[in-house]
């Protein structure tokens, strides 16, 4: 037979677990929304760079400040190569 204290402890633990799960869902939603915004902004920036050589140069200048590892992510993007993709 469980005591009132044991039942209360069990309910408390279950409530803590539900709260943690709800917080985790909110964090996941926020992270997914932020990731989507970054993707959309990056796509827009690449479109601008493709349409305007000054925008492309500005983007190259920004990327030049990244670490070598991060810069490598942009190696295959022709739009960011000098003179419209011809090295």
C-alpha positions as a Markdown table, in Angstrom:
| # | Residue | x | y | z |
|---|---|---|---|---|
| 1 | Unk | 0.0 | 0.0 | 0.0 |
| 2 | Unk | 1.4 | 3.4 | -1.0 |
| 3 | Unk | 1.2 | 6.3 | 1.3 |
| 4 | Unk | -0.2 | 9.7 | 0.5 |
| 5 | Unk | 3.4 | 11.0 | 0.5 |
| 6 | Unk | 4.6 | 8.4 | -2.0 |
| 7 | Unk | 1.6 | 9.2 | -4.3 |
| 8 | Unk | 2.4 | 12.9 | -4.1 |
| 9 | Unk | 6.1 | 12.2 | -4.8 |
| 10 | Unk | 5.1 | 10.1 | -7.9 |
| 11 | Unk | 2.8 | 12.9 | -9.2 |
| 12 | Unk | 5.5 | 15.4 | -8.6 |
| 13 | Unk | 8.1 | 13.4 | -10.6 |
| 14 | Unk | 5.5 | 12.9 | -13.4 |
| 15 | Unk | 4.8 | 16.6 | -13.5 |
| 16 | Unk | 8.5 | 17.4 | -13.6 |
| 17 | Unk | 8.9 | 15.0 | -16.6 |
| 18 | Unk | 6.0 | 16.6 | -18.4 |
| 19 | Unk | 7.5 | 20.1 | -17.8 |
| 20 | Unk | 10.9 | 19.0 | -19.1 |
| 21 | Unk | 9.3 | 17.5 | -22.2 |
| 22 | Unk | 7.3 | 20.7 | -22.9 |
| 23 | Unk | 10.5 | 22.8 | -22.5 |
| 24 | Unk | 12.3 | 20.5 | -24.9 |
| 25 | Unk | 9.5 | 20.8 | -27.5 |
| 26 | Unk | 9.7 | 24.6 | -27.2 |
| 27 | Unk | 13.4 | 24.6 | -27.6 |
| 28 | Unk | 13.2 | 22.3 | -30.7 |
| 29 | Unk | 10.5 | 24.6 | -32.2 |
| 30 | Unk | 12.6 | 27.7 | -31.6 |
| 31 | Unk | 15.8 | 26.0 | -33.1 |
| 32 | Unk | 13.9 | 24.9 | -36.2 |
| 33 | Unk | 12.5 | 28.3 | -36.7 |
| 34 | Unk | 15.9 | 29.9 | -36.4 |
| 35 | Unk | 17.4 | 27.4 | -38.8 |
| 36 | Unk | 14.7 | 28.1 | -41.4 |
| 37 | Unk | 15.4 | 31.8 | -41.1 |
| 38 | Unk | 19.1 | 31.3 | -41.6 |
| 39 | Unk | 18.5 | 29.1 | -44.7 |
| 40 | Unk | 16.1 | 31.7 | -46.2 |
| 41 | Unk | 18.5 | 34.6 | -45.5 |
| 42 | Unk | 21.4 | 32.7 | -46.9 |
| 43 | Unk | 19.4 | 31.9 | -50.1 |
| 44 | Unk | 18.5 | 35.5 | -50.4 |
| 45 | Unk | 22.1 | 36.6 | -49.9 |
| 46 | Unk | 23.3 | 34.2 | -52.6 |
| 47 | Unk | 20.7 | 35.4 | -55.0 |
| 48 | Unk | 21.8 | 39.0 | -54.4 |
| 49 | Unk | 25.4 | 37.9 | -55.0 |
| 50 | Unk | 24.5 | 36.3 | -58.3 |
| 51 | Unk | 22.6 | 39.4 | -59.5 |
| 52 | Unk | 25.1 | 42.0 | -58.3 |
| 53 | Unk | 28.9 | 41.8 | -58.5 |
| 54 | Unk | 29.3 | 44.3 | -55.6 |
| 55 | Unk | 27.1 | 42.1 | -53.4 |
| 56 | Unk | 29.2 | 39.0 | -54.4 |
| 57 | Unk | 32.4 | 40.8 | -53.4 |
| 58 | Unk | 30.9 | 41.9 | -50.1 |
| 59 | Unk | 29.9 | 38.4 | -49.4 |
| 60 | Unk | 33.4 | 37.1 | -50.3 |
| 61 | Unk | 34.8 | 39.7 | -47.9 |
| 62 | Unk | 32.5 | 38.5 | -45.1 |
| 63 | Unk | 33.4 | 34.8 | -45.7 |
| 64 | Unk | 37.1 | 35.7 | -45.8 |
| 65 | Unk | 36.8 | 36.4 | -42.1 |
| 66 | Unk | 35.5 | 32.9 | -41.3 |
| 67 | Unk | 37.7 | 30.1 | -40.1 |
| 68 | Unk | 39.3 | 27.9 | -42.7 |
| 69 | Unk | 37.0 | 25.1 | -41.9 |
| 70 | Unk | 33.9 | 27.3 | -42.3 |
| 71 | Unk | 35.2 | 28.9 | -45.5 |
| 72 | Unk | 35.6 | 25.5 | -47.0 |
| 73 | Unk | 31.8 | 25.2 | -47.0 |
| 74 | Unk | 31.6 | 27.8 | -49.7 |
| 75 | Unk | 34.3 | 26.4 | -52.0 |
| 76 | Unk | 31.8 | 24.9 | -54.5 |
| 77 | Unk | 29.6 | 28.0 | -54.8 |
| 78 | Unk | 30.3 | 29.4 | -58.3 |
| 79 | Unk | 28.5 | 32.6 | -57.5 |
| 80 | Unk | 31.1 | 33.4 | -54.8 |
| 81 | Unk | 34.1 | 32.8 | -57.1 |
| 82 | Unk | 35.8 | 35.9 | -58.5 |
| 83 | Unk | 34.5 | 37.0 | -61.9 |
| 84 | Unk | 31.3 | 35.1 | -61.9 |
| 85 | Unk | 32.7 | 31.7 | -61.2 |
| 86 | Unk | 36.0 | 31.6 | -63.2 |
| 87 | Unk | 39.1 | 31.3 | -61.2 |
